[in-house]
Amino acid sequence: MARVSSGLVAACLASSATGWLLGRWTRRYPRAELRWLRQELTATSNALIEAEQERADLRRAQRELITAISHEMRTPLAGIRAAAEALQDGVAQEPQRYLDGLIGGAQRLNRVTGDLFELARLQVETVERTPTRLADLLDSALAAALPVALERGVRLHGVGLDSATDPVRVDIAVLTRALANLVMHAVRHTVPGEPVTVTAMVSGDEIEVIVVDGCGGAADFESALEPADSGLAITRGLIRAHGGDVRVDQVTDGCRFTTRLPAGLT
């Protein structure tokens, strides 16, 4: 039998108490006061149920994030260990290739720990909004992914970024890291020779960034959050902590990741 959380039990008890109190007070209060009391008790009961659902969603998101992080760190650690042992045992036929693998694994771990640091910071601090241009942040994200794109033979395009030059107020470090993660993910999962396109716009008080890759398609964000793609979980956490969210839609031979968040102008 499934365990029932204490919060849900409390919400159910509150709902039952509503009926009991209304029955008891019917004979003591005028109809108008009873109607007001019914509305207040019902609203309280609904608020308790909604709060418990939000807590359940938060706990599930935390479990998913922990699982994603463990997978994200396990892969480079395994590669580092294998390369180090091969070099130590003297069985590495091409030592430079193994050394490159060690450096690459260390860099990947550094990116993950940096993401986690920013995510942890946003849990205890307010977003540090600084005036900037969205186009500049995207230029940085594209520049970070360009070496990987060239290595994989993926065509990386920024489309219409000139329309994203209106000033915005955002946490530059967090948003740059999140956007770079999305672009890097797209490059790594695109077939060589295919494009990755990045478009952006600032409309009123909202920022929208769209990254389209050639990953083959995914039905929803959860299916995109497979262990191999676990960096997306951290990226989504960064965007949500910034007051926005990320969604994914399937397109022809790929995925479209749409990021929306406040521009911080109000």
C-alpha positions in Angstrom: 0.0 0.0 0.0 1.4 3.4 -0.9 2.4 5.6 2.0 0.3 8.7 2.5 2.3 11.8 3.4 1.5 13.7 6.6 0.8 16.8 4.6 -1.9 15.1 2.5 -3.5 13.6 5.6 -3.6 17.1 7.1 -5.3 18.4 4.0 -7.9 15.6 4.1 -8.5 16.2 7.8 -9.0 19.9 7.0 -11.5 19.1 4.3 -13.4 16.8 6.7 -13.3 19.4 9.4 -14.9 21.9 7.0 -18.1 19.8 6.8 -18.2 19.1 10.5 -17.8 22.8 11.4 -20.4 23.9 8.9 -22.9 21.3 10.3 -22.3 22.5 13.9 -22.5 26.2 13.2 -25.5 26.1 10.9 -27.9 26.5 13.8 -25.8 29.3 15.4 -25.0 31.8 12.6 -27.0 33.7 9.9 -26.9 32.4 6.3 -24.6 35.1 5.1 -22.0 34.4 7.7 -22.2 30.7 7.0 -21.6 31.4 3.3 -18.5 33.4 4.1 -17.3 30.8 6.6 -17.8 28.0 4.0 -15.8 30.0 1.5 -12.9 30.6 3.9 -12.7 27.0 5.1 -12.9 25.7 1.6 -10.1 28.1 0.5 -8.0 27.0 3.4 -8.5 23.3 2.6 -7.7 23.8 -1.1 -4.5 25.8 -0.1 -3.3 22.9 2.1 -3.9 20.4 -0.7 -2.1 22.6 -3.2 0.8 23.2 -0.8 1.2 19.5 -0.3 1.2 18.9 -4.1 3.9 21.6 -4.5 6.0 19.9 -1.8 5.6 16.6 -3.5 6.7 18.1 -6.9 9.7 19.7 -5.2 10.8 16.4 -3.6 10.5 14.7 -7.0 12.5 17.4 -8.7 15.2 17.1 -6.1 15.4 13.3 -6.5 15.7 13.8 -10.3 18.4 16.4 -9.9 20.4 14.2 -7.6 20.1 11.3 -10.0 21.2 13.4 -12.9 24.2 14.8 -11.1 25.4 11.4 -10.1 25.2 10.2 -13.7 26.8 13.4 -15.0 29.8 13.0 -12.7 30.2 9.2 -13.0 31.0 9.3 -16.7 34.0 11.7 -16.6 35.3 10.0 -13.4 35.2 6.6 -15.0 37.1 8.0 -18.0 39.7 9.7 -15.8 40.3 6.5 -13.8 40.6 4.4 -17.0 43.1 6.8 -18.6 45.1 7.2 -15.4 45.3 3.4 -14.9 46.4 2.9 -18.5 49.2 5.4 -18.1 50.2 4.0 -14.8 50.4 0.4 -16.1 52.3 1.6 -19.2 49.8 0.0 -21.6 48.7 3.3 -23.3 49.7 3.0 -26.9 49.1 6.8 -27.5 49.9 8.6 -24.2 48.9 12.0 -25.5 45.4 10.7 -26.3 45.0 9.5 -22.8 46.3 12.7 -21.4 43.8 14.6 -23.5 41.1 12.4 -22.0 42.2 13.2 -18.5 42.1 16.9 -19.3 38.7 16.6 -21.0 37.2 14.7 -18.0 38.6 17.2 -15.5 37.1 20.1 -17.6 33.7 18.4 -17.7 33.8 17.9 -13.9 34.7 21.5 -13.5 31.7 22.6 -15.5 29.4 20.4 -13.4 30.7 21.7 -10.1 30.4 25.3 -11.5 26.8 24.7 -12.4 26.1 23.2 -9.0 27.8 26.2 -7.3 25.6 28.7 -9.2 22.5 26.6 -8.4 23.3 26.4 -4.7 24.0 30.1 -4.6 20.6 30.9 -6.1 18.9 28.8 -3.4 20.2 31.2 -0.6 20.7 34.5 -2.5 18.5 36.7 -4.6 19.2 36.9 -8.4 21.9 39.5 -9.0 20.4 41.4 -11.9 22.8 43.5 -14.0 22.1 45.5 -17.1 23.4 43.7 -20.3 22.5 42.7 -23.8 21.0 39.3 -24.4 23.0 39.1 -27.7 26.3 39.4 -25.8 25.3 36.5 -23.5 24.5 34.4 -26.6 27.8 35.3 -28.2 29.5 33.9 -25.2 27.4 30.8 -25.2 28.1 30.2 -28.9 31.8 30.9 -28.5 32.0 28.3 -25.7 30.4 25.6 -27.9 32.2 26.5 -31.1 35.4 24.3 -30.6 33.2 21.2 -29.9 31.0 22.1 -33.0 34.1 22.3 -35.2 35.5 19.0 -33.8 32.2 17.2 -34.5 31.5 18.9 -37.8 28.3 20.5 -36.6 27.2 23.8 -38.1 26.5 26.3 -35.4 24.3 29.3 -36.3 23.0 32.3 -34.4 20.0 33.6 -36.3 18.5 37.0 -35.8 20.5 37.8 -32.7 20.6 41.5 -33.7 17.0 41.7 -32.5 18.2 40.7 -29.0 20.2 43.9 -28.4 17.6 45.6 -26.2 18.9 46.0 -22.6 17.8 43.4 -20.0 18.6 42.9 -16.4 19.7 39.4 -15.6 22.2 37.4 -13.5 24.9 37.4 -16.2 26.9 34.5 -14.7 23.9 32.2 -14.3 22.2 32.9 -17.6 25.4 32.7 -19.6 26.1 29.3 -18.0 22.6 28.0 -18.6 22.6 29.1 -22.3 26.0 27.7 -22.9 24.9 24.4 -21.4 21.9 24.3 -23.8 24.0 25.1 -26.9 26.7 22.6 -25.9 24.1 19.9 -25.3 22.6 20.6 -28.8 26.0 20.4 -30.4 26.9 17.1 -28.7 23.7 15.4 -29.8 23.5 16.6 -33.4 24.6 14.5 -36.3 27.8 15.7 -38.0 27.0 18.0 -40.9 23.7 19.0 -39.5 23.0 22.5 -38.0 22.3 23.8 -34.6 20.4 27.1 -34.7 20.0 29.6 -31.9 17.4 32.4 -32.0 16.5 34.9 -29.4 14.3 37.9 -28.8 13.3 40.4 -26.1 9.6 41.1 -26.1 8.3 43.4 -23.4 9.3 42.0 -20.1 10.2 38.5 -21.4 13.3 36.9 -22.8 12.9 34.0 -25.2 15.8 31.9 -26.5 15.2 28.9 -28.8 17.8 26.2 -29.5 17.1 23.7 -32.3 19.3 20.7 -32.7 19.5 17.5 -34.8 19.2 15.0 -31.9 16.6 12.8 -33.6 13.6 14.1 -31.5 12.2 13.6 -28.0 8.6 13.5 -26.9 9.1 15.6 -23.8 11.6 17.2 -21.5 11.6 14.1 -19.2 12.6 11.8 -22.0 15.4 14.3 -23.0 16.7 14.1 -19.4 18.3 10.7 -19.8 21.4 10.0 -17.9 23.6 10.9 -20.9 21.9 14.3 -21.0 21.7 14.9 -17.3 23.3 18.3 -17.6 19.9 19.5 -18.8 18.5 18.9 -15.3 21.0 21.3 -13.8 20.4 23.8 -16.6 16.6 23.7 -16.0 17.3 24.3 -12.3 19.3 27.4 -13.1 16.6 28.8 -15.4 13.9 28.1 -12.9 15.9 29.7 -10.1 16.1 32.7 -12.3 12.3 32.9 -12.5 11.9 31.1 -15.9 11.5 27.7 -17.4 12.6 25.5 -20.3 10.4 23.3 -22.5 11.2 20.9 -25.3 9.2 20.1 -28.4 9.9 17.6 -31.1 10.7 18.9 -34.5 11.8 17.2 -37.8 14.9 15.2 -36.9 15.5 17.1 -33.7 14.4 18.9 -30.6 13.5 22.5 -30.0 14.4 23.9 -26.5 12.5 27.1 -25.6 13.7 29.1 -22.7 11.6 31.9 -21.3 12.4 34.1 -18.4 11.7 37.6 -17.1 13.8 40.4 -18.6 14.0 42.1 -15.2 12.9 45.5 -16.6 10.2 46.0 -14.0 
